[in-house]
């Protein structure tokens, strides 16, 4: 028969093993969540960058058209 001290030691090892496994699983899940958040942030940043560039291009085209119209008026 196992002594009480051996039983306690086995229980301690079992608890530590389970705690370590849970800790490792939590770290994996946290890493996956962080990566998902990072991907979403990159996608959002890319979308916002594209929207800003589109607006800038539209503004540039509008200014170019206004400049051409103004130049035509001066020539007339």
N, CA, C and O of each residue as an XYZ file, in Angstrom:
304
protein
N       0.829     -1.175      0.000
C       0.000      0.000      0.000
C       0.886      1.255      0.000
O       1.977      1.290      0.568
N       0.363      2.249     -0.652
C       1.072      3.523     -0.666
C       0.862      4.243      0.650
O      -0.208      4.197      1.258
N       1.907      4.898      1.054
C       1.775      5.689      2.271
C       1.023      6.979      1.955
O       0.868      7.365      0.796
N       0.570      7.620      2.998
C      -0.166      8.872      2.819
C       0.706      9.914      2.134
O       0.211     10.680      1.308
N       1.983      9.957      2.457
C       2.910     10.922      1.850
C       3.053     10.650      0.358
O       3.108     11.583     -0.444
N       3.112      9.362     -0.018
C       3.223      9.027     -1.444
C       1.944      9.419     -2.178
O       2.000      9.921     -3.301
N       0.811      9.196     -1.558
C      -0.463      9.578     -2.168
C      -0.539     11.089     -2.375
O      -0.997     11.559     -3.417
N      -0.096     11.829     -1.394
C      -0.099     13.293     -1.509
C       0.848     13.738     -2.613
O       0.534     14.646     -3.383
N       1.995     13.102     -2.686
C       2.961     13.457     -3.730
C       2.403     13.155     -5.114
O       2.564     13.959     -6.032
N       1.755     12.015     -5.277
C       1.145     11.670     -6.571
C       0.053     12.672     -6.930
O      -0.062     13.089     -8.083
N      -0.743     13.055     -5.940
C      -1.796     14.034     -6.168
C      -1.205     15.383     -6.562
O      -1.720     16.050     -7.459
N      -0.127     15.785     -5.897
C       0.544     17.035     -6.247
C       1.042     17.007     -7.679
O       0.861     17.969     -8.425
N       1.675     15.894     -8.066
C       2.180     15.770     -9.441
C       1.042     15.831    -10.456
O       1.160     16.475    -11.498
N      -0.062     15.152    -10.139
C      -1.212     15.154    -11.045
C      -1.778     16.563    -11.191
O      -2.123     16.992    -12.292
N      -1.870     17.268    -10.083
C      -2.399     18.637    -10.119
C      -1.460     19.542    -10.901
O      -1.911     20.342    -11.721
N      -0.169     19.427    -10.659
C       0.802     20.252    -11.384
C       0.786     19.955    -12.872
O       0.873     20.868    -13.694
N       0.676     18.687    -13.218
C       0.624     18.306    -14.639
C      -0.613     18.900    -15.300
O      -0.538     19.466    -16.391
N      -1.741     18.766    -14.633
C      -2.981     19.315    -15.185
C      -2.897     20.832    -15.304
O      -3.328     21.402    -16.306
N      -2.353     21.478    -14.301
C      -2.215     22.936    -14.332
C      -1.294     23.372    -15.461
O      -1.566     24.360    -16.143
N      -0.196     22.631    -15.661
C       0.738     22.950    -16.735
C       0.057     22.794    -18.094
O       0.216     23.644    -18.970
N      -0.697     21.717    -18.270
C      -1.392     21.489    -19.541
C      -2.424     22.583    -19.804
O      -2.547     23.084    -20.922
N      -3.164     22.945    -18.751
C      -4.148     24.021    -18.911
C      -3.465     25.341    -19.247
O      -3.959     26.107    -20.074
N      -2.349     25.601    -18.617
C      -1.590     26.821    -18.878
C      -1.115     26.860    -20.327
O      -1.228     27.886    -20.999
N      -0.589     25.750    -20.797
C      -0.123     25.682    -22.185
C      -1.276     25.880    -23.156
O      -1.123     26.568    -24.165
N      -2.426     25.289    -22.866
C      -3.594     25.453    -23.733
C      -4.062     26.904    -23.729
O      -4.426     27.445    -24.773
N      -4.053     27.529    -22.565
C      -4.451     28.933    -22.486
C      -3.493     29.813    -23.277
O      -3.921     30.771    -23.920
N      -2.195     29.496    -23.236
C      -1.217     30.265    -24.001
C      -1.455     30.109    -25.494
O      -1.362     31.079    -26.247
N      -1.763     28.883    -25.927
C      -2.043     28.645    -27.346
C      -3.273     29.446    -27.772
O      -3.264     30.100    -28.815
N      -4.325     29.390    -26.963
C      -5.548     30.119    -27.293
C      -5.303     31.621    -27.311
O      -5.800     32.319    -28.195
N      -4.554     32.118    -26.357
C      -4.247     33.552    -26.317
C      -3.449     33.972    -27.545
O      -3.699     35.029    -28.125
N      -2.487     33.141    -27.937
C      -1.681     33.438    -29.127
C      -2.564     33.460    -30.376
O      -2.422     34.340    -31.224
N      -3.470     32.497    -30.486
C      -4.367     32.448    -31.647
C      -5.270     33.673    -31.689
O      -5.486     34.257    -32.751
N      -5.796     34.061    -30.528
C      -6.648     35.251    -30.475
C      -5.855     36.503    -30.843
O      -6.353     37.362    -31.570
N      -4.638     36.607    -30.350
C      -3.801     37.766    -30.669
C      -3.513     37.825    -32.165
O      -3.538     38.900    -32.764
N      -3.240     36.674    -32.765
C      -2.978     36.642    -34.201
C      -4.224     37.036    -34.990
O      -4.124     37.748    -35.989
N      -5.394     36.580    -34.550
C      -6.640     36.939    -35.233
C      -6.891     38.443    -35.125
O      -7.296     39.080    -36.096
N      -6.649     39.004    -33.943
C      -6.819     40.451    -33.760
C      -5.842     41.211    -34.649
O      -6.202     42.222    -35.252
N      -4.620     40.729    -34.727
C      -3.606     41.376    -35.565
C      -4.014     41.328    -37.034
O      -3.880     42.322    -37.748
N      -4.509     40.183    -37.487
C      -4.955     40.067    -38.883
C      -6.101     41.032    -39.169
O      -6.103     41.712    -40.195
N      -7.085     41.091    -38.253
C      -8.209     42.008    -38.452
C      -7.734     43.452    -38.486
O      -8.219     44.249    -39.288
N      -6.792     43.789    -37.621
C      -6.260     45.159    -37.598
C      -5.552     45.482    -38.907
O      -5.695     46.582    -39.440
N      -4.787     44.522    -39.425
C      -4.103     44.748    -40.701
C      -5.104     44.915    -41.834
O      -4.929     45.773    -42.699
N      -6.157     44.092    -41.833
C      -7.175     44.195    -42.878
C      -7.888     45.546    -42.803
O      -8.145     46.184    -43.824
N      -8.201     45.967    -41.582
C      -8.865     47.255    -41.404
C      -7.953     48.399    -41.842
O      -8.401     49.338    -42.499
N      -6.682     48.317    -41.479
C      -5.733     49.360    -41.871
C      -5.600     49.416    -43.389
O      -5.549     50.501    -43.967
N      -5.545     48.265    -44.030
C      -5.446     48.226    -45.494
C      -6.696     48.829    -46.129
O      -6.605     49.569    -47.109
N      -7.848     48.514    -45.576
C      -9.100     49.060    -46.096
C      -9.131     50.580    -45.948
O      -9.521     51.292    -46.874
N      -8.722     51.069    -44.787
C      -8.694     52.512    -44.560
C      -7.662     53.187    -45.462
O      -7.907     54.278    -45.975
N      -6.513     52.544    -45.656
C      -5.486     53.096    -46.541
C      -6.027     53.229    -47.955
O      -5.812     54.244    -48.619
N      -6.735     52.192    -48.414
C      -7.306     52.218    -49.764
C      -8.348     53.327    -49.882
O      -8.383     54.038    -50.886
N      -9.189     53.478    -48.873
C     -10.207     54.523    -48.904
C      -9.560     55.908    -48.948
O     -10.017     56.784    -49.683
N      -8.507     56.107    -48.171
C      -7.801     57.397    -48.162
C      -7.177     57.670    -49.527
O      -7.263     58.784    -50.044
N      -6.549     56.649    -50.106
C      -5.945     56.828    -51.437
C      -7.010     57.114    -52.489
O      -6.798     57.946    -53.370
N      -8.144     56.438    -52.407
C      -9.230     56.683    -53.362
C      -9.727     58.122    -53.255
O      -9.929     58.797    -54.264
N      -9.923     58.586    -52.008
C     -10.366     59.980    -51.822
C      -9.318     60.964    -52.337
O      -9.660     61.965    -52.966
N      -8.056     60.683    -52.074
C      -6.985     61.565    -52.540
C      -6.951     61.607    -54.064
O      -6.777     62.674    -54.652
N      -7.115     60.464    -54.699
C      -7.137     60.427    -56.169
C      -8.336     61.190    -56.718
O      -8.219     61.900    -57.717
N      -9.481     61.047    -56.071
C     -10.667     61.786    -56.514
C     -10.452     63.289    -56.342
O     -10.805     64.077    -57.219
N      -9.877     63.676    -55.216
C      -9.592     65.105    -54.989
C      -8.599     65.631    -56.027
O      -8.767     66.733    -56.549
N      -7.579     64.851    -56.319
C      -6.584     65.272    -57.313
C      -7.234     65.419    -58.686
O      -6.944     66.372    -59.408
N      -8.100     64.493    -59.047
C      -8.777     64.565    -60.346
C      -9.701     65.782    -60.406
O      -9.786     66.455    -61.434
N     -10.389     66.059    -59.302
C     -11.278     67.223    -59.253
C     -10.465     68.509    -59.399
O     -10.849     69.405    -60.151
N      -9.346     68.599    -58.685
C      -8.500     69.792    -58.790
C      -7.927     69.940    -60.190
O      -7.834     71.050    -60.714
N      -7.544     68.825    -60.794
C      -7.016     68.865    -62.153
C      -8.082     69.387    -63.124
O      -7.793     70.208    -63.994
N      -9.311     68.902    -62.963
C     -10.416     69.357    -63.818
C     -10.697     70.843    -63.607
O     -10.935     71.578    -64.565
N     -10.668     71.277    -62.351
C     -10.897     72.698    -62.070
C      -9.790     73.562    -62.675
O     -10.052     74.632    -63.223
N      -8.554     73.082    -62.566
C      -7.436     73.837    -63.126
C      -7.567     73.942    -64.634
O      -7.310     74.999    -65.212
N      -7.966     72.848    -65.275
C      -8.135     72.879    -66.738
C      -9.269     73.813    -67.129
O      -9.157     74.554    -68.106
N     -10.366     73.780    -66.367
C     -11.501     74.679    -66.657
C     -11.083     76.127    -66.470
O     -11.446     76.983    -67.276
N     -10.333     76.410    -65.431
C      -9.866     77.768    -65.179
C      -8.937     78.217    -66.301
O      -9.032     79.352    -66.769
N      -8.039     77.333    -66.736
C      -7.120     77.676    -67.818
C      -7.878     77.961    -69.106
O      -7.516     78.868    -69.855
N      -8.924     77.192    -69.364
C      -9.717     77.434    -70.584
C     -10.427     78.763    -70.511
O     -10.546     79.457    -71.520
N     -10.906     79.136    -69.324
C     -11.591     80.418    -69.171
C     -10.611     81.577    -69.389
O     -10.972     82.598    -69.973
N      -9.379     81.413    -68.918
C      -8.383     82.476    -69.075
C      -8.043     82.642    -70.550
O      -7.845     83.765    -71.014
N      -7.972     81.554    -71.285
C      -7.628     81.607    -72.696
C      -8.730     82.325    -73.488
O      -8.450     83.052    -74.441
N      -9.970     82.111    -73.084
C     -11.094     82.746    -73.791
C     -11.106     84.196    -73.465
O     -11.967     84.930    -73.950
